Amino acid sequence: MNTIFKKWMIFILTAISAGQFNAQEMPEFASLNEAKLEPYKMEVTYNKTTHLLFPSPIRYVDLGSENLIANKAEDVGNVLRIKAGVRDFDEETNFSVITQDGKFYSFDVFYSSYPDTLNYDLLKLQRKHEKGYASEVLFEDLKGNSSSLTELLMKTLYENSKSTIKHLASKTFGIHLVLQSLYIHEGQFYFVVNLKNKSNLPYKINFVSFKIVDKKNLKKTVVQDKMLTPIREYFLTKTINHQSDEKAVYLLDQFTLLEDQILEIDVFEEEGGRHQKIQVENADLINAKLVKDIHLRLK
C-alpha cells in the first residue's frame, strides 16, 4: 500500500511541476483591448444634416451601413456632411474618417429625431482627447514620414515662412508669382509660392503645374516635358481677390536636374490668359534650406 501511495504522490508532484514549467514557458499574449481606440458618440437625423469640421482635409470615409449618407462639402476639404439615409433606424452604426494629417477617427452613430448637436468642431475635441479618440496612420506617398508632422510643417511654412529666394519671380498683367522659399526635409521638397494680385480683377487659379523641361526645347515642343505631381498641397483658397495675395505650399519628392534641364512652375488662370511662369535651376534645388532651421509651433 505504501509503495502504491508513494507512486501516486510522485506522479502528482511530477504533474504539478510540469504544469508550472509549462505555465512559465508559455508566452503572454497582449490583449487587443490595450490597442482600443475609443469612438466618438454622435446622433444623426433624417431631416437635418450634421457637419463635422476636421483639423485637416479629409482623405477617406467609410460608412458602416446604408443607414448613413455622407459626403465632403464642395470646395471645402475638411468638412464632412452626414445624415440618416433611413428614418428611425434602430441599430447602432458607425463610420470612420482618415484625414490628410494622418489621423484616424472612429464614430458610433445613433438615430435621434431631435439630436442635441448638429455641428461638431473636431479640433476642439482633438486638443483634449486626441490620444484616446484619434490615431495616426502612415500614407505610402510620404514614404514612412509622419503625416501629422508633415501637415504641421506645411502649415508652419504657410503661416510663417520668410522669404529666402529673391530672384525667382514672374510679373505680368498685375499678377506677381514668386517662389518665396524652398525647404528640404527627409527627401522631400517644400515649395512655398506667393501669388499677388495687384490688379482690380480677381484671379481664379485653374491649376498649378510642376514640370522638368529641356532648355533646348523651351520654344519647340512640350512632348518631352516630365510632369511632377505634388504629394501634398496646403492653401486656403484658389481665388486671389483684387489687391490681395495668397500663399501656397507644395510638397514634392526630392529630385535634381541635368545640366540642360530646368524646372518650370506654371500657374494658369481659369477662363483667362494671365498665365504665370517661373523657372528654377538645379542650383536653386541644391541650395534648398533645411527644415531644422524652422521652429514648429505645436498647438
N, C-alpha and C positions, 0 to 999 in steps of 0.2 A: 504493500500500500504506500509506504514511504517513497519507494522508487517511482511509482506512478505519479505521486504528488509532486516529487522533485522534477520529473519530466514536464508536467503541466506548467509548473512555475517557470522553468527555463523557457518553455515555448511562449508563455505570456510576456515575460520580460523581453525576449528577443523581438516579439511583435511590436511591443511598445517602443523599443529603441529604434527599430526600423521605421516606425511611423514618425517619430521625432526627427530622424535623419532626413526622411523624405520631405517633411514639412519645412526643414531648414533649407533644403536644396531647391525646392520649388520656387520659381521666380514670382515676384509680386507684380501683378498687372495693374496699371493705373486705371482708375475709373474714368469714363468719358465725362462724368459729372464735373471733373476738375477742369474740363475744357468748355464747359457750358457757357453759351452766350445768351444772356437774358434778352428776350424780345420786348420791344415796346408794346404797350397795350393801347388800342385805339378803337373808336367806333366810327362806322360809316352809315349812311342812309341812302335812300333811293332818290329822293327829290332834291338833294343838295350835294354839292361837290366839296370834298375835303382837299386842302392844299398842304403839301409838306415842303418846306424850304430847307434844302440841304446846304452844308457849308461849301460844297464843291459840285461841279457839273455831274449829272447822272450818266453812268456808262451802261448800266444793266438793271433790268427789273424783271422779277419772276413772280407771277401770281399763283397762289396756292389752289385756286378753284375758279370756276366760271361765275361765281357769285360776285366777283370783283371786276371792275373796269378801271384801267389806269393808263395814263399817257403823260408824256412830258409836255409842259406848257410851250407853245410856239415861241421861238426866238429867245427863250429863257432856259438855259441848260440845267439849272439847279432846282427847278420847281416841278414836283410831281402832282398831278391831279388824279384823285381816286374817289370812286363812289361805288355803291352797291349796284350790281347788274340785275339783281333779283330782289323783289320786295320781301321783307320779313324773313330772310333766311335764318334758320335756327342754328346750324352747326358753325362752330368757330372755324375761321380760315386764317390764312396768313399770306404774307408776301415779303420778298427780300429785295434789297437795293444795294448796288455797288457804285460808289462814286469815283470820280477821276483821281481823287487824292488817296485812293486805295482803301477806303473804309467800307466795311460790310455791315449793313443794318438789317435787322430782322424785326418783323411786326406781327403780332397776333391781332386779328380783327374780329370784331363782334358787330352785329346789326343793332341799330337803335333808331327808332322813329324820330327821336329828338336828341341827337348827340350834344353833349355839353360843349364840345370844341370842334370847329371846322378847319382851323388853320394852325399849323404847328411850325415852329422855327427850331430845327434840329440843332442848330449851332448853340442855342441856349442849353439844351439838354446835354449836348456833347461836352461842354465845359465841365459839367457836374458829374456825368455818369459814363464818360466815354469808355473807361476800362471795362465796365460791365455790360454795356449795350452795343458797342461797336468794335469791330476787329479789323485789322489791316490785311489786305490781300496784295499779292505781287503781280503786276502786269508783265507779260512777256516782252512787250516792246520797250520796257525800261531796263531789261536785262538784269533783273535782280535788285536794282536800286529801289530804295524806299519810295513808295508812291506819295506818302504824306510829306516826306522831306522834299521831294521834287516839287510838289504843289506849293509848299511853303517858300521854297527858293524862288519859284516863278512869281509868286505874289510879292515877295520882298523886292525883287528886281523891278517889278511893275510899279511899285509904290515909291521905292527909294533909290533906284539906280542912278548913279551920277554919270554924266557924260564923259566917256573915256576915249571917244573917237571923234575927231573934228573934221575929217576930210571926205567922209563917205555920205554924200547927200545929193538930192535931186530937187530942183525947184522950177516948176512951170505952172502957168495959169493960176497963180495964187496958192498952189499946193506945194508944201515943202516936206519931202520924205528924208528922214535922217536915220542912219544906223547909229544909235546913241552909244551903245556899248556891246561888247561881246565877251562872254564868260565861258569857261570850260570847267566841267566837273564830272568825274567818273566816266570819261569817254563820251561826253555829250556836250554840245554847244548850246548856249543860251543867247539868242539874238534879241536884243532889246531895240525895238523900232519905234520911232516917234513920227507921227504924221500930223502936220499942222495945216489948218485951213485958214488962210488969210483972205480968202475971197468972201463974197456975200452970199454964195450959194452953198448949200450943204453938199458934202462929198460922201456918197454912199459907196462903200467898198464892195466890189463884186467878188474878187478873190485875190489872194496873195500867193505868189509862186517863188520857189527857190529852184534854180537850175544851174548846172555846170555847163559852160559854153566854151567851145574852142575859139580863141581870139581871131583866127584866120577866117572863121565862118560867121562872124558877127553880122555882116551885111549880106550874106549869101543865102544861108538856109538854117533851119532850126531842126533838121532831121536828126542830127547827131547830139542834140541837147540831152542832157541827163537830168530828169526831173527828180528833185528831192522832196519827200513828203515829211513835214514836221510831225514829230511824235506827239507833241502837245502844243496847244496854243492857250495863251492867257490874255484876255482882253475883256473889256466891259461892253463895248458897242461896236457896230460896224458902220455907224453913221457919224461922220465928223461934222458937227454943225458949223455954221459960218462963224468966222473969227474965234475959233477954238482949236484945240489939239487933243489928240488921243494917243495912248501908248499901247504897245502890244509886245508880248514875249513869246518867242517861238523856240521850241526845243527840237534839235536835230542831232542825230548820231554824228560822232566825230568823223571828219574826213579832211583830206588835203588835196591840193590841186597840182596838176602837172604844170610845167613851165609855160605852156601855151594855152592854159585854161584860166578862166575867171568864173566867179560865182555871181550870177545876176539875181537880184531881189526885185521883183516886179509887183506893183500894186495897180490893179485895174479898177476903174470906176464903173459902177453899174449904170448902164444906159448913158454912158458919157465917154468923152475922149481925153480926159485928163490923166492919162497913163503916166505913172512914175516908175523910175528905174534907177537902181544904184548897182555899181559893180565892185565886188570885193576881191582883192588879190590874195594870193597864198600867204604873203607876209602878214596880212591882217588876221588870218586864221591862226597862224603860228604865234602871234603876239596876243592872243586872247587872254584875258585876266583870269586868275584862279579864283574859284568861289570862296576859298578860305579867307579872302580879304573882305567878304561880305558878312555883316552882322545880322543873323537871323533873329527876328523878333517873335518869340513863342508867346502865344496868347492863351 
